[in-house]
Amino acid sequence: MTSDIGTFTTPSAERAPSPIPVDWAAVEDWLGLRLPADYKRLADRYGPLDFGEYVWIHVPCVQRDRFDYGEWLRATHREARIEARELPDAERPVLHPEPGGLLAWGCTRGSDVLFWDTSVSDDPDAWTVVVRHSGAVPGSGLLRRHRYGLTLTGYLRHTVRDTWELPSPPGPLLGPLPGTVARTAFLPDAEPWTPPPPVPPRLTEAERRVALETGTGLDALRLLSPPPERPYLGEGSWEGLFAELGTRLPGEYVRLMDEYGAGIWSGWLRFHTPLRTGERRFLTHVEDTVDAYRQLKNGHAEWYPLAIWPEPGGFVPFANSIDGDSLGWLTEGEDPDTWPLIVWPRHADQGPPLKGGLIDTLLDWQRGKLVTPGFAALDEDDDPVEYADFRSWDDRAYW
């Protein structure tokens, strides 16, 4: 079997493949593994590749705000590890960096993920392909995690064919695919990737105990997610916001925002800019959210039980997630400091108000201890300190 995909593919005229320099010694040292020779030849000749108009072959490269090889590997292996917990113990795959773990090298437009099985041999050139298929043709015999007795090039070669079924190799294959190769469209300006240097622990063991176990309030939150030097709140004032809303907001929220300002927590939870004036001010986001809730409530009141601000006890949001969940208060009573927090979850039924205050809720969530519909949860193997983060915004931010 040839190890050169050039014998069975044709380069795209519109998006011709182009290589990106790779320091293979540095990459392999970072991985702790040697990589297959056919993969390295492919990367050296073609760079990041759209194969057969369906498979993305990822090589060590980076493009700002779009792709980072190391981050892609980490996220892909984490997702596969979490998904594998649904399987019986005997069927759970091992993932890199565990010895013999699956090592990702690509994915598809159909959300399949392609791995090498590094347990096959100490010789990486003998590693065979395992595909986590997102779906299967009924009756095809395709397994969710299908092991193919083929190396990378052998697998690619057998996807380029005219019919769906072949008598060999064992198992149904992805395809048939056209024999085309092109530069990955979303990586037109990809650059060489440099493995990140080892990072010393951000917190001492004593600080970790405070941040994750014994600390309380803002002091613990500051350790987990350091606040910015210059919090961004907007150009207005709290008095002006309260006058526009017709009510004060909880003092705990004001203290938190004075410390952190507007921004995004752990890359997921977005706090609206409170004191911005003009079109995208705090009230604009509140009205947009409650209007959307009102429209849904008008059609399915049983699924949307909350009163809507400015009704008494109405829901008033101040933050949302990248998944479309909203966090806010139920404006019950005349004292805003007693308003309960509540989540309007995008992909779950409405739950009861949260038990804690805003800072305690943020702290529990960043510690990985808050499990409630509408809040992203850490995996059991995640280090909360690694994922805890706050990134401040400026006046260019939408929220």
N, C-alpha and C positions, 0 to 999 in steps of 0.2 A: 504494500500500500504506500503510495507516495506521501511525502510529508510537505509538499508544496501545493497550497490551494490554488496557485496560479495555473495549474494544469486543468482545473475544472471550473474556473470563474472568469468573469470579464469585468474590468473596472468600469465604473460609471463615468460617463462623459461630463455630467453636470456636477457631480461631487466626487472628483477623483480622490482615491485614498492617498494619504501623504503621511510619512513617518514622523514620529516625535522622538528625539533622543531619550534613551532609557539607560540609566546606570544600573545594570542588572545586578552587579555585585552588591550595591547598596539596597536594592529592593529585596534581594534574596536574604540578605543579612537581617533586614527588618522583619521579613516573614519567618525567618528561621527555617527556610526550605529552599532547595533548588527547584526551579520551575522547568516544565517540559521544553525541550529544545524547539519543537515545532511552534509552540506559542511565542517564544522569544523571536524566532525568525519571522513569524506573522506580524508581530508588533513592530519589529525593526523595519519591515518592508512596507506595511500598510498603515500603522497607527491605529487609533480608535476606529472600529469598523462596523458598518451596517452590512451584515451578510445576508444575502438572499431576500432583502427587503423585509426581514422579519427578526433576525437575531442581531443583538448588539454585543459585540465582543469588546469587553473593556480591557484596556491596557493601562499601565502606570502613566497617568497624565492628570492634569488639573485644568479646569476652566472656572474662573471666578464666578461664584454664585450659581454654578450649574453642576459641577462634578469635581470630586476629589477622590482619587483611587482608594486611598486609605480609609476615608470616611464611608465610601460605598461598600467596601469589604466589611467594615465593622457593622454597618447598619444591616447589610444583607445577612450576615451570619447571626446577628442578634435576632432578627425577625424569624429566621429559620429555626433557631434554638427555641424561641417562644412557641412557635407553631408545633414543634416536635413534642412538646409536653402533652399534647392531646393524644399521642400514640402510646401503646403499651411499652413498657420499659425495654422489652427485647427488640422493638422495632425503631427505637429512637436513634436517629443518626448522630454521630459525633461531628462537631463542627470545629474547624480551625479556630484558635490555635491549639486545641487539644491534639495530642499525638494521633495520627491517622485520621484526622478530621477532614470533612468535606471542605474544599476550597473553591470559592466562586470564581468564575471567569466571564460570565455573561448573563444576559437575560433576553427576553423576547417581548414583542409587542403584545403578546397574549398573557403577559405576567408570569411566564415560566422562568425559572432560575436554573442556570446551568453550572454544575460543579465538576471538579475532579474528585475522585475517590483516592485520597493519598495513602490509604491503608493497603492498596493493592500491591505496592512494591516500594522498596527503597530507591528504585530507579524512577525518577519522575517521568521519563519517556514511556513508561509502561502504565502510567495512571489512566484510568478509564473514566468515562463520562457518566455522571448521575444527573438526571433532570427532575426537578420538582415541578411537575406539570400542574397548571392551574385548572385544567379540564381534560376530558378525554372523549374521543369518538366512541359512542355506545358500541359495545361488542368488540372493541379493538384490543382489549387485554391490557391497555395502558394503565400502569400503576401511578399513584400519586407521586411517589418517588421512584422513578424507573432507572434501574441500573443497566447501562449498555456496555457490552464488551468491546468498546471502541475507544481509541484515543481521540484527542481533540480533532485532529485532521481527518481521521477515519470517520468520526461522527459527522463532521461538516460535509465530507464527500458523499455520504449516504443520504443527506437531506436534499441534495441536488439530483433529482431523478424525476421520472415522468409519471410514476404511479404511487399510490398510497401504500401499498403492501409489497413487501419483498420477502422471499423465503428465508433470507439471512441478511444480516446477523440476527441473533435472537431478540425478540421484542419488537413492537411497532415503533416506528421512528417519527420524529417531527418532520413535517414536509408533506408533499414535495415542495421544494423552494427553487426559485430561479437562481442560476449561477452568477449572481451579481455581487460585487463588492463596492462600497462607497464610503466616503468619510461620514462618520456619524453626524447627522444634521444638527443636533443640538450641541456639538462640540467643534464648531468651525475654527475656533481660535485656541484650541487646547495647547497647553504648554507642558514642558517636562515636569514630572512630579518628583519632589524630594521627600523621602521618608522623614516623618517628624522625629526630632531628637527625643530621647527619654525625658519625661517631665517629672521633676521631683514632686512629692506630695504637697498639695496646696495647703493642707492643715497638718499640724502636729497631732499626735495621738490624743493629747489632752484637749486640743481644740476640736477634734472630731467628736469626742465624747460630749462636749458642750453643745456643738452644732446639731448632733443627731440624737442625743439622749437627755442630757441634764439641763441644757439651756432653755430659756423661755423668752417669749416676746421678741422685740426688735434686736436684742443683743444676739440671740441665737440666729435670727434671720440674717443679720449682717455677716456672720461667719459663713453661713451657707451660700449666700448670694450678696457679695459686697455691693453696696450702693454706689452710684456714680459720684464723681467729684462735683458735678454741676447738674443736679436734677432738672429735667425739663418739664415745666408745668404749663407753659403758655404765657402770654403777655398780660393777662387779666389779673383779677384778684378773687380771693374766696368770697368776699362780701358781694362782689359783682355777680358771681355764679349763684350764690344763694338767693340774691334778689331776682335773678332771671328764673330760677326754678321755683321760687316761692317757698323755699324751705332750706334749713341747714342740712348738711349731710353729716353722717356719723363722725365724731371727733377722731376715732381710730383710723378712719380712711384718710382724713386730712393729715394726721401725723405720718402715716405711711407714705402718702404722696409727697409731703414736704421732704421726706428722707430719700425717696427713690425717684419720684416724678413719673412721667408716662414712659411706657416701654413694654417689653415682652419678657415674661418669666419663663425660663427653661425652654425658650424657643416655641412656646405653645400658648400661654395665657397673656392676652393683650389688654393692658389698662389704658382706657381712653385718656387723652390729654384733657385735664380738668379745666384749665384756665385759659385755653385758647379762645380768641374772639374771631368773629367772621363766620364763614360758611361751614367749616368743619369743626365747630365748637362742640363742647360736651353735650349740650341740649340737642344738637342735630343728631348725634348718634343715639341718644336716648329715644327721641321721637321715631327715628327710623326703625329701631328694634321693637318698640311697643306697637307701632303701626303694623309691622309684620306679624306680631303675636295676635293683634286684634283680628286681622284678616283670617288667620288660621282658626282662631276661637269662634269666629262667626260661622265657619263651616263645620267644625267638630268641637263643640264646647266641652264634651266629655273628656277630650284628650288635652285640653288647654284650660285647666281649672283656675288659674291665677287671675286675681283682679288686676286691672291694668292702670298704671299711673296715668293721670293724677287722681284716679278714684281712691277713696279711703282704703288703705291696706294694699294699694296697687304695687305691682312689680316695676321697679326702676333699675335698669342695668347700668353698670359702670365698667364692665370688662367683658371680653369675649375670647373664645379660643379660635385657633386656626381651623378647627373642625366645625365651627358654627354654634358652639354652646355659648350661653350667656350667663354671666354671674352678676347678681344684683341684690337689692334688698326688697323686702315686703314692708311698705311704709305704714306699719301698724302703730298707732299711737302718736302722740305729739312730740315724744322725745326720740330724735333720730338715733341716739346712742343705744336704744333698745330694739331697733329694727333688726329682725332676723335676716341672715344671709340665706340666699336660695339660688340654686342652679336651674336654669331652663335648659335641659339637655337636648341636643339635636337628634341623637339617635337612641333615645330611651324614653320610657314613660316618666311623667313628672313625679319627682320624689318630694319628700318633706323638706322643710328648712334645715340648714346645717346647724349643728349643735354649738359650734364655737364661733368666736369672733373672727374678724378678717385676718388679723396677723397670725392668730393660732391656726387658722385654716390654711393659710399660705405655708406656715412652718410645717404643719403635719403633711401637707401635700409634697413639699420639697424633701421631707424626710422619707417619703414613700409609705406613710402610714395612713393617708386618707384614701379610702376606696369608696367612691360614690359615683353614680351615673353622671356623666357630663364632665368628669375630670380624668385626664390621661393618667394612667397608672404606670409606675416603674415595674420592671420585671424583677423576679426574685434574685437574679444574679447581677442586677445593676447596682453600682455604687452610687448612692444618692448624692455624694459630694461631687462626683463627676458630672452629674446631670443638672445639679442646682446652678442657676445662672440668672442674671438680670441684665438685659441690654437696654440702655436708655435710648430714647428717640430725640429728635429735634423737630423744628417746625416743618420739615419736609414730610413727616409721617402722616399717613392718611388718618389713622386713629388718634 
